[in-house]
Amino acid sequence: MLTSAWTKQLPLDHITSITPVGGGDVNKAYRVDTSEKPYFLLVQPGYPASFYAGEIAGLKAFEAAQVLAPRVIANGSIDGDGYLLLSFLTSGHGSQRELGQLVAHLHQHHEPAGRFGFDYPYAGTSVSFSNDWTDSWADLFIHQRLDKLAAHILKKGLWQADDQATFDQVRTIISKTLSQHHSEASLLHGDLWGGNYMFTADGQPALIDPAAVYGDRELDIGVTTVFGGFNQEFYAGYQETYPLDPGYPFRLDFYRLYYLMVHLDKFGMAYAGSVAAVMNRILDHGVPENQERNE
């Protein structure tokens, strides 16, 4: 719980209460009520204010794309703890189809020069990614994401030599498959699991906690399939608005693998079996001669 001395340094007047909010595993989160209106506060103990630079840039990119998300109010550091103060969205219920349409609308915003990456790295508490700009989606996804995760996992002893050998085979399939696929640099949420969307009190879909990057939109869609929270109405709304390219069902496994590797690196062996299962499925499929056969 935040101390009163800490909260007095927030750039808000007339705070009436601060209530912890659960649901995340990266930040400490709070609802801050004032005499005027509520706010949402994220705190990262022991990290500088710059910890939130990527999230702030992502939220501002969402705002520019007219995608509903919390708006940035303030960012700073208090007694060595970085914080991010956001507008508060009151939760309600809404349409999964409209949520799918909103995500499709986000993905229709492309990086003007066709480059993949972002101006800020993804700063995680377990593993971070550079997001260095590149002309190749495969370069960003494989070199900046998968390879870094594999090295982390191996170093932590969560993989053995045979696991690394399997990954090396899978990596070859991913590389060859992506070389046959045209990727466009869409604005992505970057961490689109079921806990990172909501519906507002008036039923509008909104996206929260972005790890924004310009990349292949299939990454976001693949992540939505890992832990649930999205129904067929969501995918129907998405496909109606911005249909996915032929062969996407097979390629989604690449992004399931990525997301499960993130969780293996962060949470340990509980995810080892899921990672192995996806790698084996990719190996069983092999490199498609014609990606359209995977529809």
C-alpha positions as CSV (number, residue, x, y, z in Angstrom):
1,M,0.0,0.0,0.0
2,L,1.2,3.5,-0.8
3,T,2.2,5.7,2.1
4,S,0.4,9.1,2.6
5,A,3.8,10.8,2.2
6,W,4.2,9.2,-1.2
7,T,0.7,9.9,-2.4
8,K,0.9,13.6,-1.4
9,Q,3.6,14.0,-4.1
10,L,1.2,13.0,-6.9
11,P,0.2,15.9,-9.2
12,L,-3.5,15.6,-8.1
13,D,-5.6,17.8,-5.8
14,H,-8.1,16.6,-3.2
15,I,-7.4,12.8,-3.2
16,T,-10.1,11.1,-1.2
17,S,-9.0,7.4,-1.5
18,I,-6.5,5.1,-3.1
19,T,-7.6,1.5,-3.7
20,P,-5.3,-1.3,-5.0
21,V,-6.5,-2.9,-8.2
22,G,-5.6,-6.5,-9.2
23,G,-5.2,-8.3,-12.5
24,G,-1.7,-7.4,-13.7
25,D,1.7,-9.0,-13.0
26,V,4.1,-6.2,-14.0
27,N,2.9,-3.1,-12.1
28,K,1.3,-2.2,-8.9
29,A,-2.1,-0.7,-9.8
30,Y,-4.5,1.6,-8.0
31,R,-7.7,3.5,-8.4
32,V,-7.2,7.1,-7.2
33,D,-10.4,8.9,-6.3
34,T,-10.4,12.6,-6.0
35,S,-13.2,15.1,-5.3
36,E,-13.5,15.7,-9.0
37,K,-13.1,12.2,-10.7
38,P,-11.2,9.0,-10.5
39,Y,-7.8,8.2,-12.0
40,F,-5.8,5.0,-12.7
41,L,-2.3,4.8,-11.2
42,L,0.5,2.4,-12.2
43,V,3.6,2.1,-10.0
44,Q,6.9,0.3,-10.7
45,P,8.9,0.2,-7.4
46,G,12.6,0.7,-7.9
47,Y,12.4,1.7,-11.5
48,P,12.7,5.2,-13.0
49,A,9.9,7.1,-14.7
50,S,11.4,6.1,-18.1
51,F,10.2,2.6,-17.4
52,Y,6.8,3.8,-18.8
53,A,8.2,5.5,-21.9
54,G,7.1,2.8,-24.3
55,E,3.6,2.4,-22.8
56,I,3.1,6.2,-23.0
57,A,4.2,6.2,-26.6
58,G,1.8,3.3,-27.3
59,L,-1.1,5.0,-25.6
60,K,-0.5,8.2,-27.6
61,A,-0.3,6.2,-30.8
62,F,-3.6,4.6,-30.0
63,E,-5.1,8.0,-29.3
64,A,-3.9,9.3,-32.7
65,A,-5.4,6.2,-34.3
66,Q,-8.7,7.0,-32.6
67,V,-8.6,3.7,-30.7
68,L,-10.2,4.0,-27.2
69,A,-7.7,3.5,-24.5
70,P,-6.7,5.3,-21.2
71,R,-5.2,8.7,-21.8
72,V,-1.9,9.8,-20.2
73,I,-2.3,12.3,-17.4
74,A,1.2,12.4,-15.8
75,N,4.4,10.4,-15.5
76,G,7.2,10.8,-13.0
77,S,9.1,9.3,-10.1
78,I,8.5,9.5,-6.4
79,D,11.0,8.3,-3.9
80,G,12.7,6.1,-6.5
81,D,9.4,4.6,-7.8
82,G,8.3,5.3,-11.3
83,Y,4.6,6.0,-11.8
84,L,2.2,6.5,-14.7
85,L,-1.1,8.3,-14.0
86,L,-3.9,7.6,-16.5
87,S,-7.5,8.5,-17.1
88,F,-9.9,6.0,-15.5
89,L,-12.3,4.0,-17.6
90,T,-15.3,2.6,-15.8
91,S,-16.0,-1.0,-16.8
92,G,-19.2,-2.3,-18.3
93,H,-20.3,-4.8,-20.9
94,G,-20.1,-4.8,-24.7
95,S,-19.9,-6.6,-28.0
96,Q,-17.0,-8.9,-28.9
97,R,-17.8,-8.3,-32.5
98,E,-17.2,-4.6,-32.0
99,L,-14.0,-5.4,-30.1
100,G,-12.8,-7.4,-33.2
101,Q,-13.6,-4.4,-35.4
102,L,-11.7,-2.1,-33.0
103,V,-8.6,-4.3,-33.2
104,A,-8.9,-4.5,-37.0
105,H,-9.1,-0.7,-37.1
106,L,-5.9,-0.5,-35.0
107,H,-4.1,-2.8,-37.4
108,Q,-5.2,-0.7,-40.4
109,H,-2.8,2.0,-39.2
110,H,0.5,1.3,-40.8
111,E,4.0,2.7,-40.3
112,P,4.3,5.3,-43.1
113,A,7.7,4.0,-44.3
114,G,6.7,0.4,-44.0
115,R,9.3,-0.2,-41.2
116,F,8.9,-2.7,-38.4
117,G,9.8,-1.6,-34.8
118,F,9.0,1.2,-32.4
119,D,10.7,4.3,-31.1
120,Y,11.0,2.8,-27.6
121,P,12.0,-0.7,-26.4
122,Y,9.6,-3.0,-24.7
123,A,10.6,-2.7,-21.0
124,G,9.6,-5.8,-19.1
125,T,10.6,-6.9,-15.6
126,S,11.9,-10.3,-16.8
127,V,13.0,-9.7,-20.4
128,S,13.0,-6.6,-22.6
129,F,13.0,-6.2,-26.4
130,S,14.9,-3.5,-28.3
131,N,12.2,-2.8,-31.0
132,D,15.0,-1.5,-33.2
133,W,13.6,-0.4,-36.6
134,T,14.1,-2.8,-39.5
135,D,12.7,-3.3,-43.0
136,S,12.1,-7.0,-42.3
137,W,9.4,-8.4,-40.0
138,A,11.2,-11.7,-39.8
139,D,14.3,-9.8,-38.7
140,L,12.5,-8.2,-35.8
141,F,10.4,-11.2,-34.8
142,I,13.1,-13.8,-35.0
143,H,16.3,-11.9,-34.1
144,Q,14.9,-9.3,-31.6
145,R,12.2,-11.6,-30.0
146,L,12.5,-15.3,-30.4
147,D,16.3,-15.5,-30.3
148,K,16.5,-13.4,-27.2
149,L,13.9,-15.4,-25.5
150,A,15.6,-18.7,-26.4
151,A,18.9,-17.4,-25.0
152,H,17.2,-16.3,-21.7
153,I,15.4,-19.6,-21.3
154,L,18.5,-21.6,-21.9
155,K,20.6,-19.5,-19.6
156,K,18.0,-19.9,-16.8
157,G,18.2,-23.7,-17.2
158,L,14.6,-23.9,-18.3
159,W,15.7,-25.6,-21.5
160,Q,18.3,-28.4,-22.1
161,A,20.4,-28.9,-25.2
162,D,17.6,-31.0,-26.9
163,D,15.1,-28.3,-26.4
164,Q,17.4,-25.8,-28.0
165,A,17.9,-28.2,-30.9
166,T,14.2,-28.4,-31.4
167,F,13.9,-24.7,-31.3
168,D,16.6,-24.4,-33.9
169,Q,14.6,-26.6,-36.3
170,V,11.4,-24.6,-35.6
171,R,13.3,-21.4,-36.1
172,T,14.3,-22.5,-39.6
173,I,10.6,-23.3,-40.5
174,I,9.5,-19.9,-39.2
175,S,12.2,-18.1,-41.1
176,K,11.4,-19.9,-44.4
177,T,7.6,-19.5,-43.9
178,L,7.8,-15.8,-43.2
179,S,10.1,-15.3,-46.3
180,Q,7.1,-16.5,-48.3
181,H,4.6,-14.2,-46.6
182,H,4.1,-10.5,-47.2
183,S,4.0,-8.7,-43.8
184,E,2.7,-5.2,-43.4
185,A,3.9,-2.9,-40.5
186,S,0.6,-2.5,-38.6
187,L,0.3,-0.8,-35.3
188,L,0.0,-3.6,-32.8
189,H,-1.2,-3.8,-29.2
190,G,1.7,-6.2,-28.6
191,D,0.3,-8.1,-25.6
192,L,-3.4,-8.7,-26.5
193,W,-4.4,-11.3,-24.0
194,G,-7.9,-11.4,-22.4
195,G,-6.9,-9.1,-19.5
196,N,-5.8,-6.2,-21.8
197,Y,-9.2,-5.2,-23.2
198,M,-12.3,-4.0,-21.5
199,F,-15.7,-2.5,-22.2
200,T,-16.6,0.9,-20.8
201,A,-19.8,1.7,-18.9
202,D,-21.5,2.7,-22.1
203,G,-20.4,-0.5,-23.9
204,Q,-17.5,0.7,-26.0
205,P,-14.5,-1.6,-26.4
206,A,-11.2,-0.3,-25.2
207,L,-7.6,-1.5,-25.2
208,I,-5.3,-1.2,-22.1
209,D,-1.7,-1.9,-21.2
210,P,-0.2,-1.8,-24.6
211,A,3.3,-3.0,-25.6
212,A,3.0,-1.2,-28.9
213,V,5.1,-2.1,-31.9
214,Y,4.7,-1.9,-35.7
215,G,4.6,-5.5,-36.8
216,D,2.7,-8.2,-38.6
217,R,-0.9,-8.1,-37.3
218,E,-1.0,-11.9,-37.0
219,L,1.1,-11.5,-33.8
220,D,-1.8,-9.9,-32.0
221,I,-4.3,-12.4,-33.3
222,G,-2.1,-15.3,-32.3
223,V,-1.7,-14.0,-28.8
224,T,-5.5,-13.7,-28.4
225,T,-5.8,-17.5,-28.9
226,V,-3.4,-18.5,-26.1
227,F,-5.4,-18.0,-22.9
228,G,-8.9,-17.4,-24.2
229,G,-11.2,-14.4,-23.5
230,F,-12.1,-13.9,-27.2
231,N,-15.0,-15.6,-28.8
232,Q,-16.0,-16.3,-32.4
233,E,-17.8,-13.0,-32.6
234,F,-14.5,-11.2,-32.0
235,Y,-12.8,-13.1,-34.9
236,A,-15.9,-12.5,-37.1
237,G,-15.8,-8.8,-36.4
238,Y,-12.1,-8.7,-37.2
239,Q,-12.4,-10.7,-40.5
240,E,-15.3,-8.6,-41.7
241,T,-13.2,-5.4,-41.2
242,Y,-9.7,-6.5,-42.2
243,P,-9.5,-10.1,-43.5
244,L,-6.4,-12.1,-42.7
245,D,-4.1,-13.4,-45.5
246,P,-4.2,-17.0,-46.7
247,G,-2.2,-19.4,-44.6
248,Y,-2.7,-17.5,-41.4
249,P,-3.9,-20.5,-39.2
250,F,-0.4,-22.2,-39.4
251,R,1.5,-18.9,-38.9
252,L,-0.5,-18.2,-35.7
253,D,1.4,-21.0,-34.1
254,F,4.6,-18.9,-34.4
255,Y,3.0,-16.2,-32.2
256,R,1.6,-18.7,-29.8
257,L,5.1,-20.0,-29.4
258,Y,6.5,-16.5,-28.8
259,Y,3.9,-15.7,-26.2
260,L,4.3,-19.0,-24.4
261,M,8.1,-18.5,-24.4
262,V,7.6,-15.1,-22.7
263,H,5.7,-16.9,-20.0
264,L,8.2,-19.7,-19.7
265,D,11.0,-17.2,-19.3
266,K,9.0,-15.2,-16.7
267,F,7.1,-17.9,-14.7
268,G,9.1,-21.0,-15.2
269,M,8.6,-24.7,-15.9
270,A,4.8,-24.5,-15.7
271,Y,4.8,-23.4,-19.3
272,A,7.5,-25.9,-20.6
273,G,4.9,-28.4,-21.8
274,S,2.9,-25.8,-23.7
275,V,6.0,-24.5,-25.4
276,A,7.1,-28.0,-26.4
277,A,3.7,-28.8,-27.8
278,V,3.6,-25.8,-30.1
279,M,7.1,-26.5,-31.3
280,N,6.2,-30.1,-32.1
281,R,3.1,-28.9,-33.9
282,I,5.2,-26.5,-36.1
283,L,7.7,-29.3,-36.8
284,D,4.9,-31.7,-37.8
285,H,3.5,-29.2,-40.2
286,G,6.8,-28.3,-41.8
287,V,7.4,-25.5,-44.3
288,P,4.3,-25.1,-46.6
289,E,5.0,-25.3,-50.3
290,N,2.0,-23.1,-50.9
291,Q,0.7,-21.1,-48.0
292,E,-2.8,-21.0,-49.4
293,R,-3.2,-24.7,-48.6
294,N,-3.2,-23.8,-44.9
295,E,-6.5,-21.8,-45.0
